[in-house]
């Protein structure tokens, strides 16, 4: 039986909000769940998981398949972890992703489990990274990829993302069975440390353990000299922008949209949030998906200034992790703007915080139940709102009573 107590929480916000009754439950040792309900001046329902990383094991979990897919947070939390042999005690959704069509489940920011990068659109943006040993990173990062073929370096514009005009994209075997590209390009198949084929019809099969280097026909990259048998290798590094000398290759890494603030001392600004949202080359939108275009002023304004459901993670001054989900788009809870979310994370004594996927993505699972009221759609069609939405990945919390490991993918 979960221990439960009711107490009054008030004046968390210094200017606009004060809160009513809060329910608190100890889920597992080191994980406390709270639900805050406010009726005025604005209706809000907020869900919080306060997690002690010394007692709980925090892992990033990919959706059902290692390839493109999406899955309910509850489903991901219910699957038994490979190394622990138990389901997650709690979980929240991850970052924004492509919905529907061929690229369903394709994350719109960097996603890394162990040494495997599932996605990297090559954006300079906020990110959260952590290791099983407790090392954490909340910062802006730059991910750099190096492709060497026969001693020559070739540019990589994106990793495991749709190929846009003029781009050179690297595909790995966790993307899909094929590159899903059209005929307007050339693809270099790499396996076993060497080029194995040059395909001018594209949509190449991605070899297990290998890569495909897909170059648009409008790209300025010259690949005419590449032939089968040439040695080839791929490498990656991640640099922390506010600490140029620090290179971080955390076991788990997930891009943020945007980084709300970190402990560098700089105050969050709308200009920096906008830069995070629009960093890098524009997102390639495909005809058969539902995907946000973060480079339009209307979408940026919506993401920053509109009250909606939100999901965020912060690190408190005493090293605890704060997982927060705010209901939105419903009479009982109108949601928060990005500024209001920032203020709330600061009220929890978070020294750093990131914004994750919101609106219909926002989901929190505790003890094998969805505890919030999601405002998403369960199918890729308009009109089916008010249910939990399948997402690309979840952040799951397990007891730390065994050695940490990688969750089922």
C-alpha positions as CSV (number, residue, x, y, z in Angstrom):
1,X,0.0,0.0,0.0
2,X,1.4,3.4,-0.9
3,X,1.8,5.8,2.0
4,X,-0.3,8.9,1.5
5,X,-0.7,12.2,3.1
6,X,-2.4,15.5,2.3
7,X,-0.9,18.8,3.0
8,X,-1.3,22.4,1.9
9,X,1.1,23.9,-0.6
10,X,0.8,27.6,-1.3
11,X,2.6,30.6,-2.9
12,X,4.8,28.6,-5.1
13,X,4.7,31.4,-7.7
14,X,5.7,34.9,-6.6
15,X,3.3,36.7,-9.0
16,X,0.3,34.9,-10.4
17,X,-0.2,31.4,-8.9
18,X,-1.0,29.9,-5.5
19,X,-1.9,26.3,-5.1
20,X,-4.5,24.3,-3.2
21,X,-4.4,20.8,-2.0
22,X,-1.6,18.4,-2.9
23,X,-1.6,14.7,-2.7
24,X,1.7,13.0,-2.0
25,X,2.6,9.3,-2.4
26,X,5.8,7.3,-2.0
27,X,5.9,5.2,-5.1
28,X,9.2,3.3,-4.3
29,X,12.1,4.3,-2.1
30,X,13.5,7.5,-3.5
31,X,10.5,8.4,-5.7
32,X,7.6,10.6,-4.4
33,X,4.6,11.4,-6.5
34,X,2.6,14.6,-6.0
35,X,-0.5,16.0,-7.6
36,X,-1.3,19.7,-7.2
37,X,-4.8,21.0,-8.0
38,X,-5.6,24.7,-8.4
39,X,-9.0,26.2,-9.2
40,X,-8.1,29.9,-9.3
41,X,-7.0,32.3,-10.6
42,X,-6.4,29.8,-13.3
43,X,-7.4,26.1,-13.2
44,X,-4.3,23.9,-13.2
45,X,-3.5,20.3,-12.4
46,X,0.2,19.5,-12.0
47,X,1.8,16.2,-11.5
48,X,5.3,15.9,-10.0
49,X,7.8,13.0,-9.5
50,X,10.6,13.9,-7.1
51,X,13.4,11.3,-7.7
52,X,16.5,10.6,-5.7
53,X,19.0,9.2,-8.3
54,X,20.9,7.4,-5.5
55,X,17.9,5.3,-4.8
56,X,16.2,5.1,-8.3
57,X,17.5,4.1,-11.7
58,X,16.5,6.6,-14.5
59,X,16.6,5.2,-18.0
60,X,15.6,6.3,-21.5
61,X,13.4,3.8,-23.2
62,X,12.8,3.6,-27.0
63,X,9.4,2.7,-28.5
64,X,8.4,-0.9,-29.4
65,X,10.9,-1.5,-32.2
66,X,14.5,-0.4,-32.7
67,X,13.2,1.1,-35.9
68,X,10.7,3.9,-36.5
69,X,7.7,3.5,-34.3
70,X,5.7,5.1,-31.5
71,X,4.2,3.5,-28.4
72,X,2.1,4.6,-25.4
73,X,4.1,5.7,-22.3
74,X,2.1,3.2,-20.3
75,X,3.2,0.4,-22.6
76,X,6.8,1.3,-22.5
77,X,6.7,1.5,-18.7
78,X,5.0,-1.8,-18.4
79,X,7.6,-3.7,-20.4
80,X,10.1,-5.4,-18.1
81,X,13.6,-4.0,-18.1
82,X,16.2,-6.4,-19.5
83,X,18.7,-6.1,-16.6
84,X,16.2,-5.5,-13.8
85,X,13.5,-7.9,-14.9
86,X,10.7,-5.6,-13.7
87,X,8.5,-2.9,-15.1
88,X,9.1,0.8,-14.4
89,X,7.7,2.3,-11.2
90,X,7.0,5.6,-13.1
91,X,7.5,7.2,-16.4
92,X,7.0,10.4,-18.5
93,X,7.0,11.1,-22.2
94,X,10.1,12.3,-24.1
95,X,10.6,14.9,-26.8
96,X,8.6,16.0,-29.9
97,X,8.7,13.5,-32.8
98,X,7.3,12.9,-36.3
99,X,3.8,11.5,-36.3
100,X,2.2,9.2,-38.9
101,X,3.4,8.1,-42.2
102,X,6.8,6.5,-43.1
103,X,8.6,8.5,-40.4
104,X,6.3,7.9,-37.5
105,X,8.4,7.9,-34.3
106,X,11.3,9.8,-35.8
107,X,12.5,12.1,-33.0
108,X,13.0,15.8,-33.8
109,X,16.0,16.1,-31.5
110,X,19.0,14.0,-30.6
111,X,18.3,10.7,-28.9
112,X,21.0,8.4,-27.6
113,X,21.0,5.1,-25.7
114,X,24.4,3.7,-24.8
115,X,26.6,4.1,-27.8
116,X,23.6,4.1,-30.2
117,X,22.3,7.3,-31.7
118,X,18.7,6.8,-32.8
119,X,18.3,10.4,-34.1
120,X,20.5,13.4,-34.5
121,X,19.1,16.2,-36.7
122,X,22.4,18.1,-36.1
123,X,20.8,20.9,-34.2
124,X,22.7,23.0,-31.7
125,X,20.2,23.0,-28.9
126,X,19.4,22.2,-25.3
127,X,19.8,18.6,-24.1
128,X,19.6,16.4,-21.0
129,X,22.2,13.7,-20.6
130,X,23.1,11.3,-17.9
131,X,25.0,8.2,-17.0
132,X,24.0,5.2,-14.8
133,X,26.7,6.4,-12.3
134,X,24.8,9.7,-11.7
135,X,26.7,12.1,-13.9
136,X,24.2,14.6,-15.4
137,X,24.2,17.3,-18.0
138,X,21.6,20.0,-18.6
139,X,23.1,22.3,-21.3
140,X,23.3,23.3,-24.9
141,X,25.3,20.9,-27.0
142,X,26.8,20.5,-30.4
143,X,27.0,17.1,-31.9
144,X,29.7,16.5,-34.6
145,X,29.8,13.6,-37.0
146,X,32.8,12.5,-39.0
147,X,32.5,10.2,-42.0
148,X,35.9,9.0,-43.5
149,X,36.0,7.1,-46.8
150,X,39.4,6.2,-48.2
151,X,41.0,8.9,-46.0
152,X,38.7,11.7,-47.2
153,X,36.2,13.4,-44.8
154,X,32.6,13.8,-46.0
155,X,30.0,16.1,-44.4
156,X,27.0,14.8,-42.4
157,X,24.0,17.1,-42.3
158,X,21.7,14.8,-40.3
159,X,21.6,11.3,-38.8
160,X,18.5,9.1,-39.2
161,X,16.4,11.9,-40.5
162,X,14.5,12.5,-43.8
163,X,16.9,13.7,-46.6
164,X,16.2,17.2,-47.7
165,X,17.3,18.9,-50.9
166,X,21.1,19.5,-51.0
167,X,21.7,17.3,-47.9
168,X,23.9,14.4,-47.1
169,X,22.3,12.1,-44.5
170,X,23.8,9.2,-42.6
171,X,21.5,6.3,-41.8
172,X,22.2,3.5,-39.3
173,X,20.5,0.2,-38.7
174,X,18.2,1.5,-36.0
175,X,16.5,3.9,-38.4
176,X,14.4,1.5,-40.5
177,X,14.9,-1.5,-42.9
178,X,15.6,1.0,-45.7
179,X,16.5,4.7,-46.0
180,X,13.0,5.6,-47.2
181,X,14.6,8.0,-49.7
182,X,13.4,8.9,-53.2
183,X,15.5,8.4,-56.4
184,X,16.9,12.0,-56.4
185,X,20.3,11.0,-55.0
186,X,23.1,8.4,-54.6
187,X,23.7,6.2,-51.6
188,X,26.9,4.7,-50.4
189,X,26.4,1.4,-48.4
190,X,29.0,0.8,-45.7
191,X,29.4,-2.4,-43.8
192,X,32.3,-4.1,-42.0
193,X,34.5,-1.0,-42.2
194,X,34.3,-0.6,-46.0
195,X,32.1,0.6,-48.8
196,X,30.1,-2.4,-50.2
197,X,28.0,-0.8,-52.8
198,X,27.0,2.5,-54.6
199,X,23.3,2.7,-55.2
200,X,21.8,5.4,-57.5
201,X,18.2,4.3,-57.1
202,X,18.2,5.1,-53.3
203,X,15.8,3.6,-50.7
204,X,18.7,1.3,-49.9
205,X,18.6,-1.6,-47.4
206,X,20.5,-0.6,-44.3
207,X,22.9,-3.4,-43.4
208,X,22.9,-4.7,-39.8
209,X,25.8,-3.0,-38.0
210,X,26.4,-0.8,-41.0
211,X,25.5,2.6,-42.5
212,X,24.1,4.2,-45.6
213,X,25.5,7.6,-46.6
214,X,22.7,9.2,-48.7
215,X,23.6,12.3,-50.8
216,X,20.9,14.4,-52.5
217,X,21.4,15.0,-56.2
218,X,21.4,18.7,-55.5
219,X,24.1,18.4,-52.9
220,X,27.5,19.9,-53.6
221,X,29.2,16.9,-52.0
222,X,31.4,15.1,-54.6
223,X,31.1,11.3,-54.3
224,X,32.0,10.3,-57.8
225,X,35.3,8.8,-56.7
226,X,33.8,6.5,-54.1
227,X,34.0,2.8,-55.0
228,X,33.2,-0.5,-53.4
229,X,36.1,-1.8,-51.3
230,X,37.3,1.6,-50.0
231,X,37.8,1.7,-46.2
232,X,35.1,3.7,-44.3
233,X,34.5,4.7,-40.7
234,X,32.0,6.9,-38.7
235,X,32.6,8.7,-35.4
236,X,30.8,11.2,-33.3
237,X,31.5,13.7,-30.5
238,X,29.4,15.9,-28.3
239,X,30.7,19.3,-27.1
240,X,29.1,21.3,-24.3
241,X,28.7,24.8,-25.7
242,X,29.0,26.8,-22.4
243,X,32.0,24.6,-21.4
244,X,34.1,24.3,-24.7
245,X,36.7,22.1,-23.1
246,X,34.1,19.6,-21.9
247,X,33.2,16.6,-24.1
248,X,30.2,14.7,-22.9
249,X,29.1,11.3,-24.2
250,X,26.6,10.3,-21.6
251,X,24.9,6.9,-21.7
252,X,21.5,8.4,-22.1
253,X,20.9,11.7,-24.0
254,X,17.7,13.4,-25.2
255,X,17.4,16.7,-26.9
256,X,15.2,19.5,-25.3
257,X,12.9,22.0,-26.9
258,X,14.1,24.2,-25.4
259,X,16.5,24.3,-22.5
260,X,14.6,26.3,-20.0
261,X,17.6,27.4,-18.0
262,X,20.7,25.9,-16.4
263,X,23.1,26.7,-13.5
264,X,25.4,28.8,-15.7
265,X,23.8,31.9,-14.0
266,X,22.2,33.2,-17.2
267,X,18.5,34.0,-17.0
268,X,16.2,32.4,-19.5
269,X,15.1,34.6,-22.4
270,X,12.6,34.3,-25.2
271,X,15.4,35.1,-27.6
272,X,17.4,32.0,-26.4
273,X,14.3,29.8,-26.5
274,X,13.6,30.9,-30.0
275,X,17.2,30.1,-31.0
276,X,16.9,26.7,-29.5
277,X,13.7,26.0,-31.4
278,X,15.0,27.1,-34.7
279,X,18.6,26.1,-34.4
280,X,20.2,24.2,-37.3
281,X,18.7,23.7,-40.8
282,X,14.9,23.7,-41.0
283,X,13.1,20.5,-40.3
284,X,12.3,18.4,-43.4
285,X,8.6,17.8,-43.4
286,X,7.3,14.9,-45.5
287,X,3.9,14.7,-47.2
288,X,2.6,11.7,-45.1
289,X,3.3,12.9,-41.6
290,X,2.0,15.3,-39.0
291,X,5.0,17.4,-37.8
292,X,5.5,20.8,-36.3
293,X,7.5,23.3,-38.2
294,X,9.5,25.1,-35.6
295,X,10.9,27.7,-38.0
296,X,7.6,29.6,-38.4
297,X,6.9,32.6,-36.2
298,X,3.3,31.3,-35.5
299,X,4.6,27.9,-34.3
300,X,7.3,29.5,-32.1
301,X,4.8,31.8,-30.5
302,X,2.5,28.8,-29.8
303,X,5.3,26.8,-28.2
304,X,6.5,29.7,-26.1
305,X,3.4,31.9,-25.3
306,X,0.4,29.6,-25.5
307,X,-0.9,27.8,-22.3
308,X,-0.9,24.1,-23.1
309,X,0.0,20.8,-21.5
310,X,3.7,20.6,-20.7
311,X,6.4,18.1,-19.7
312,X,9.7,19.1,-18.1
313,X,12.6,17.7,-16.1
314,X,14.8,19.6,-13.7
315,X,17.6,19.0,-11.2
316,X,17.2,20.5,-7.8
317,X,19.8,22.2,-5.7
318,X,20.2,19.0,-3.6
319,X,20.6,16.7,-6.6
320,X,17.0,15.4,-6.9
321,X,15.3,15.0,-10.3
322,X,12.0,16.7,-10.7
323,X,9.7,15.2,-13.4
324,X,6.7,17.5,-14.1
325,X,3.6,17.1,-16.3
326,X,1.0,19.8,-16.5
327,X,-2.5,19.1,-18.0
328,X,-3.7,21.5,-20.6
329,X,-6.5,22.2,-23.1
330,X,-9.3,21.2,-20.7
331,X,-11.6,23.0,-18.3
332,X,-9.9,21.6,-15.2
333,X,-6.4,22.7,-16.3
334,X,-5.5,25.3,-19.0
335,X,-1.8,24.5,-19.0
336,X,1.2,26.8,-18.8
337,X,3.2,29.0,-21.0
338,X,7.0,28.4,-21.2
339,X,7.7,31.3,-18.9
340,X,5.1,30.0,-16.4
341,X,6.7,26.5,-16.6
342,X,10.1,28.0,-16.0
343,X,8.9,29.8,-12.9
344,X,7.3,26.6,-11.6
345,X,10.5,24.6,-12.1
346,X,12.4,27.3,-10.2
347,X,9.8,27.2,-7.4
348,X,10.8,23.5,-7.0
349,X,14.4,24.7,-6.4
350,X,15.6,23.3,-9.8
351,X,18.9,24.8,-10.8
352,X,18.5,23.5,-14.3
353,X,15.5,22.4,-16.3
354,X,14.5,21.4,-19.8
355,X,11.2,21.4,-21.7
356,X,10.2,18.1,-23.3
357,X,7.3,17.1,-25.6
358,X,4.1,18.9,-24.6
359,X,0.4,19.2,-25.7
360,X,-0.9,15.8,-26.6
361,X,2.4,14.1,-25.8
362,X,2.4,15.0,-22.1
363,X,1.9,11.8,-20.1
364,X,2.8,10.6,-16.7
365,X,2.6,7.0,-15.5
366,X,2.8,5.9,-11.9
367,X,2.5,2.3,-10.6
368,X,1.3,1.1,-14.0
369,X,-1.5,3.7,-14.4
370,X,-1.7,7.0,-16.3
371,X,-2.2,9.6,-13.6
372,X,-2.7,12.7,-15.7
373,X,-5.4,13.5,-18.2
374,X,-3.7,13.6,-21.6
375,X,-5.0,15.8,-24.4
376,X,-3.6,13.8,-27.3
377,X,-5.0,11.6,-30.1
378,X,-4.4,7.9,-30.2
379,X,-4.6,7.6,-34.0
380,X,-3.1,9.7,-36.7
381,X,-6.4,11.3,-37.7
382,X,-8.1,14.6,-36.7
383,X,-10.8,14.7,-34.1
384,X,-9.8,11.9,-31.7
385,X,-8.7,14.0,-28.8
386,X,-8.5,13.6,-25.0
387,X,-6.5,10.3,-24.9
388,X,-2.9,9.3,-24.3
389,X,-0.8,9.7,-27.5
390,X,1.8,7.1,-28.6
391,X,5.2,8.7,-28.5
392,X,8.8,8.0,-29.6
393,X,10.4,7.4,-26.3
394,X,9.9,7.6,-22.5
395,X,12.0,8.3,-19.5
396,X,11.4,5.4,-17.1
397,X,12.2,5.1,-13.3
398,X,13.2,1.8,-11.8
399,X,14.3,0.8,-8.3
400,X,18.1,1.0,-7.9
401,X,18.5,-2.4,-6.2
402,X,20.4,-4.0,-9.0
403,X,23.1,-2.8,-11.4
404,X,21.7,-0.3,-13.9
405,X,21.3,-1.4,-17.6
406,X,19.6,-0.6,-20.8
407,X,15.9,-0.9,-21.0
408,X,14.1,-3.0,-23.5
409,X,14.0,-1.4,-27.0
